Amino acid sequence: VTLSVSIKMEKESDELINLSHKVLDGANKNTVENGQKLTFKNFLTDEKISSSNRPSIFSIPFFDEVLAHKRILLAGCGGGYDIFSGLPLYFALKKLGVEVFLANLTFVSDLPKLIEDYSTSCPDGHIHNAVLPVTADLKSILKTTKSHSFPSYYFPEFYLSSWFKETQDLDVPVYTLVRTGVIPVRAGYEAICEKLQIDCIVLVDGGTDSLMRGDEIGLGSPEEDSVSIVAVNGMKQNLSYLKNGASISKMMVNIGIGVDTYHGVRHGQWLRNVAREIESGGYLGCFALMREMPEVELYKMAAEYVFKKMPHSPSIVASSTLAAIDGKFGDYHANSRTRGSKMYINPLMGLMWCFRLETVAKDLMYAEKLEK
């Protein structure tokens, strides 16, 4: 009985091998025609593989879409240090020769007064009543305002531009938007886009609460994020420089999963919302920031420079994310602002999650109320 079973199994095995050879031989005769058919042999042996047709596993839709554009605006959507979380992208895109610009919704309460002063001193540089192009030479204007004192005054956009000037000898403005409602923020973004002829906007959230739709147990601090999302998503498409029906591509990235636990966010609910984005087609992939990357090292240098300039207000998100990228874990406190609370530093903090802005905005339950 054992012998007969063995002979039967060997015969079936030979038949399966012969069948697989026929299948492969048949497949190898096929070619890729109009992108409709793909064989494993062609996949492995195609000598024409390049950056434009490389296997998709070596890229994510986010990079494919971003690199299809020429003038990109990276914008911190939640205020404060959010734009810093976009710096690795900024450095990488600049290295590729892409025109990239920086913007940030600000927490600086005196910004309207600064815009007024700036429009008087530099009328040719004035963009909009809700926007200030912050540069390193703005310091001369700030000195005339008694409420401003250096170096501890809270103005990360100014110190970031100062870092570029002092350490890199580069003039890099940060287009800083007044912290206000949807309508003026939208008008500010449209003015920036008109000036710079932007064809792609990437909103950057240091943290994950920008993906909170409104029915979660803890929302974090989503006010500024939500205003930016609704404002940018609803921008008019007939900007003067857009030709032949062209439109601005709009995306959003999150980094720092776990850091918003400090603000009451339950990240299981954030993951649920990521799943909703995947299901709706709005998910564009994720990628990791690693300490060995030159772009991350430059990000760290810029952040530490600004922390020293504003010793009473170092960024919780940036310092925690950099700690995670450096291998720290658990209840680790990267700066004194989190003392007395429990932190959840983890390797996932270094992942950057990418989404289409349109689907994020559609999922925001109170978007219509913000419009009003």
Secondary structure, 3 states (H helix, E strand, C coil): CHHHHHHHHHHHHHHHHHHHHHHHHHHHCCCCCCCCCCCHHHHHHCCCCCCCCCCHHHCCHHHHHHCCCCEEEEEECCCCCHHHHHHHHHHHHHHCCCEEEEEEECCCCCHHHHHHHHHHHCHHHCCECCEEEECHHHHHHHCCCCCCCCCCCCCHHHHHHHHHHHHHCCCCCEEEECCCCHHHHHHHHHHHHHHHCCCEEEEEEEECHHHCCCCCCCCCCCHHHHHHHHHHHCCCCCCCCCCCCCCCEEEEEEECCCHHHHHCCCHHHHHHHHHHHHHHCCEEEEEECCCCCHHHHHHHHHHHHHHHHCCCCCCHHHHHHHHHHCCCCECCCCCHHHCCCCCCECHHHHEEEEEEHHHHHHHCCCHHHHHC
